[in-house]
Amino acid sequence: MKFLKKNGNPMPKFFGELAGEAKSGKMDRREFLAMASAFGASAATAYSMIDMTLPTPAFAQEGKKGGV
C-alpha cells in the first residue's frame, strides 16, 4: 500500500522498514509515531502503517452494592 504525507507527496521508502520494526517490537510505538510526524505523516497515517487503526473497546466494571 502506498502512503502519502499531509501535502500529498509519497512517504519515504524507509518508513516501510520502520513500520515493520514497530510491528515486530524492535522499535517503540511512540518513537515510530514521533519519527513519522517529523517527516510529515499524520497520526492516522502512522497508525495505519503499523495496523493500529481501530481502538479497543473499554467496558465499565459492575458497581458494588452497599456504597463505597
C-alpha positions in Angstrom: 0.0 0.0 0.0 1.3 3.5 -0.9 1.2 6.0 2.0 1.2 9.8 1.4 2.3 12.7 3.5 -0.1 15.6 4.5 0.9 17.5 1.4 0.2 14.6 -0.9 3.8 13.6 -1.6 4.7 9.9 -1.1 6.2 8.8 2.2 9.9 8.0 2.1 10.5 4.3 1.4 12.4 3.7 4.7 9.2 4.2 6.6 8.0 0.8 5.4 11.1 -0.7 7.1 10.5 1.4 10.3 6.8 0.3 10.3 7.9 -3.3 10.2 10.3 -2.8 13.1 7.4 -1.1 15.1 5.1 -4.0 14.3 7.7 -6.6 15.4 8.5 -4.8 18.6 12.1 -3.8 17.7 11.0 -0.1 17.7 8.8 1.6 20.3 5.4 2.7 19.0 5.9 6.2 20.3 9.3 6.5 18.7 7.8 5.5 15.3 4.9 8.0 15.7 7.4 10.8 16.5 9.6 10.0 13.5 6.6 9.7 11.2 5.2 13.0 12.3 8.6 14.7 12.0 8.7 13.6 8.3 5.1 14.9 7.6 2.9 11.9 8.2 -0.4 12.4 10.1 -1.1 10.4 13.2 -3.8 8.5 11.3 -1.3 7.5 8.5 1.3 6.5 11.0 -1.1 4.3 13.0 -2.4 2.7 9.8 1.2 1.8 8.8 1.5 -0.3 11.9 -2.0 -1.7 11.7 -3.3 0.1 14.8 -6.4 1.8 13.2 -9.2 0.6 15.4 -9.3 1.3 19.2 -10.1 -1.5 21.5 -13.4 -1.1 23.4 -13.3 -0.3 27.1 -16.1 -1.6 29.4 -17.0 -0.2 32.8 -16.9 -2.5 35.9 -20.1 -3.6 37.6 -21.0 -1.3 40.5 -20.9 -2.7 44.1 -24.0 -2.8 46.2 -23.8 -1.1 49.6 -21.9 2.1 48.9 -18.3 2.8 48.7 
